[in-house]
Amino acid sequence: MPGLLAIAAVAVACGAVTLREIAEWSRELPADLLSCLGFRHHPLRLRRAPSRSCFTRLFAQLDGDALDAAISRFLTHRAAAQAREHDQDKRIPAKAVDGKSQRGSTRLGQPRRHLLSAVDHDDARTLAQVEVAAKTNETAGFKPLLDPLPLEATVVTFDAMHTVNELLRWLHEDKHAYYIAIVKANQPLQRAAIEDLPWSQVPTGHKTSEQGHGRTESRSVKVTAVDAALGALHFPGATVAIRVHRRRQEASCKQTRETVYAIANLPLSRADAEHVNAYMRNHWSIENRSHHVRDRVFGEDASTISVGSAPRTMASLRNLVIGALRLAGATNIAATSRYNAKNPSRALPALGIST
């Protein structure tokens, strides 16, 4: 099993996106690399690469929770080994939680697979992953996803689906974590409580304006302290309320405006508008630097793998490769995969494989 998983991980790091491609890629490996990956001699004194059916059987039967836990430990260990001393002004570490559907996994009447992940804001390293029945079941998977992680003095960001008092209380009281919780119209009482705050009297704390991808977007952020009554009534442990006003202008389109409200239990010394804006923007690293890469570089949405645990196993290997390559200094996963494909030995150090 270690050899099969190692060869699959190296294949993905070299750009393989399907089980067939993994098997075809492995057949081209020289004997010395097969030996390095743990393959023994065949009775005919040759080292033989595994077949596609071998990978299919293994991936379908793997324990997804155990594999994700092992990958998380590996990436966390490598990140800790690279950690350096930081000054006291560094932002509090932050993790983003979001779900992703595997669109191509709907076959033979099976429901589409849906995975809920926790990703580090800074390096887009996947810290944990669980499979849930559907997108509407994400809230039920929130605690099982985060419970194994040490979250004390860590910011957790998520979308409005998870802004539930029980979860906020669990983060604040049990995990001793900080949260930034988006509040939308699907929570009318909580939304009204924040909207009724005297925002006109709160000065704008931070402004940004950006251009790119054919549009211009400006953001203004206001942060105000909330009293204990508001926290006790609606948001356990809440210390500040947040108002973000966005204006977006796309070419030949009407300007759009949106106001987003959020609540947080950050310490007041770290809850200024600039820090809050950074946390809320970096939350989307889970989409832009993890889920998007899995789709565009590794073809996850187009994958039709659907048997047993195989869809989740492939997603886990993609998470491993993305995290390992980023920790090794890669800024463009697609380009790095193409570079590795020319010489597979280049991918080994990033995956912790000694030659």
Secondary structure as GFF3:
##gff-version 3
##sequence-region A 1 355
A	DSSP	alpha_helix	2	13	.	.	.	ID=ss1
A	DSSP	alpha_helix	19	27	.	.	.	ID=ss2
A	DSSP	alpha_helix	31	36	.	.	.	ID=ss3
A	DSSP	alpha_helix	52	61	.	.	.	ID=ss4
A	DSSP	alpha_helix	64	82	.	.	.	ID=ss5
A	DSSP	beta_strand	94	102	.	.	.	ID=ss6
A	DSSP	three_ten_helix	103	105	.	.	.	ID=ss7
A	DSSP	beta_strand	113	120	.	.	.	ID=ss8
A	DSSP	beta_strand	126	132	.	.	.	ID=ss9
A	DSSP	three_ten_helix	135	137	.	.	.	ID=ss10
A	DSSP	alpha_helix	138	146	.	.	.	ID=ss11
A	DSSP	beta_strand	155	158	.	.	.	ID=ss12
A	DSSP	three_ten_helix	160	162	.	.	.	ID=ss13
A	DSSP	alpha_helix	165	169	.	.	.	ID=ss14
A	DSSP	pi_helix	170	174	.	.	.	ID=ss15
A	DSSP	beta_strand	178	183	.	.	.	ID=ss16
A	DSSP	alpha_helix	188	195	.	.	.	ID=ss17
A	DSSP	three_ten_helix	199	201	.	.	.	ID=ss18
A	DSSP	beta_strand	206	212	.	.	.	ID=ss19
A	DSSP	beta_strand	215	225	.	.	.	ID=ss20
A	DSSP	alpha_helix	228	233	.	.	.	ID=ss21
A	DSSP	beta_strand	240	250	.	.	.	ID=ss22
A	DSSP	beta_strand	256	264	.	.	.	ID=ss23
A	DSSP	three_ten_helix	268	270	.	.	.	ID=ss24
A	DSSP	alpha_helix	273	282	.	.	.	ID=ss25
A	DSSP	alpha_helix	285	286	.	.	.	ID=ss26
A	DSSP	pi_helix	287	291	.	.	.	ID=ss27
A	DSSP	alpha_helix	292	296	.	.	.	ID=ss28
A	DSSP	alpha_helix	310	327	.	.	.	ID=ss29
A	DSSP	alpha_helix	333	342	.	.	.	ID=ss30
A	DSSP	three_ten_helix	344	347	.	.	.	ID=ss31
A	DSSP	three_ten_helix	349	351	.	.	.	ID=ss32
###
